[in-house]
Structure formats: C-alpha cells, structure tokens
Amino acid sequence: MAEGSTKLEMTSSARRTAAFRDGLVEPTSGWSRGYAQANVLAIPREHAFDLLLFAQRNPKSCPILGVLEPGETTGPLLAGGDIRTDVPKYTVYRDGEKVDEPTDITGHWRDDLVTFLIGCSFTFEAALQDGGVRIAHIDQGVNVPMFRTNRECAPAGAMSGPLVVSMRPVPAAQVADAVRITSRYPAVHGAPVHIGNPDELGISDLGAPDFGEAVRIPEGHLPVFWACGVTPQAAVMRSRPPLAIGHAPGHMLITDARDSDYLVP
C-alpha cells in the first residue's frame, strides 16, 4: 500500500495515536481523510480566560472546537486519547520564547493547564480536493506555509498579536470554487481572508514563511490566504505568559470528529 494511502486510511483514533506515540513526526495535512483536525494550545488556568476572550473576539482565526478542564488530558474530540502524546510534535513556550519542540509533553505538563482545541483548515482540504482544487503543499510534500500579517487581532486582557494566515495557491479560474467550498466550514476558518497581492497583508516574500515551508506557485495561480490557528501562538509570543504549549505548526491533533460535522448548508 502506498504511503499516502496509508495516511488517508488512518481513521481509527487508536491507529492514529499509536503512530504518533511510536515516534512518527510529520505534518498531518492529507492524513485521515474525512476526520477533522485541530490546533492545540494549553495555557495556565490564570491566563485561560484571556485566551478564551481573545478567541471569542477573533473567531475567524480562533474558532474553538472544544476546551479541556484544567489538568484534563482527554475529551470528546479525542476519546480515549491523551493530549500530551497524541500530537506528532509540540511547541513549548516559556515567557513567550520557544524552548522545546518535543513529541511528548508529559514532562512539561501541569495540572493547571487548560487546553483549547481550535479549528484547523486541514479539515476542509478534502472538500477542496473533491471540488477539483489541488492542494499544493500536499502535492509538493511540504508543510503548509504560514505567515504573520500586518492585521492586528482584537486584544483581550493580556493577549494580543497579529493575524496569522495559511496560504494555498489556487488556479485563478478556481478561486471562486475555493471560496464557495471553504465558506461552508466556518468552524475551521471558513472562507479566505485575502486573495492575491501579499503586500496588502504585509507579506514581502512568499518564499519565506514564518511557519511551515514554502511552496512553488505555478503559473496562472493566485495566492489565497486563510486565517490560521497559529494566531494564538503568535499572541503567546507577544504576550509572554509564563508557560504555553501548542502543536508545532502543521502538526495537528487528528480528532474523532468527522469533517462533515462542521459543514453548514
């Protein structure tokens, strides 16, 4: 069986988590077709309300799918799983600085950590493919490129930061299709926030993403930008809470929810 087919058929949570617990580390775009993926950010309880309010004020970039109580390591979106081990790679921040990128955060875990599960645009990629829109980073075997922008999010308490976007090049003739398809998934960022000229977002070089990897943009394609769930990690970097733990960008939690659960008419 081809490696890509294996990824697509990784639909059982037990099989998915076993793969990551066994040390598999790679971006999850294209994994477990039909299942929703989620951004992860765990933060001490004393800062959790600010993050919750930040998400409420910035729902396009921070659509919350679920929240785990302080110290909880599992929940409905990962039934029988463990948030400390079931993401392929994590990023650990102390005072806003990245200090570690482990594959297991058990050693960093604290019982006061509140974990936010935030919608991820990987969830609607299967729908884009079904609609005939190819996904460049999957085709090219790289992580999706993500960029900080010049758009400021609405602040909340101690939390503030820029909007982060993911970029997918789309043939000009299919941009309307991409907008229509993704607009039906508002819980995982929905329609794009910008199409075309990256300078308008303050992005000077599409070949130098802040997170992820660059993709080749074929002739006749336009860069299309979606709000990205790395936005709260950018807020962590600016706001500098004493501890925060997120997924490594592009290395998501593959949930037990179906992508169709977040499809609206």
Order of alpha helices (4+ residues) and beta strands (2+ residues): alpha-alpha-beta-alpha-beta-beta-beta-beta-alpha-alpha-beta-beta-alpha-beta-beta-alpha-beta-beta
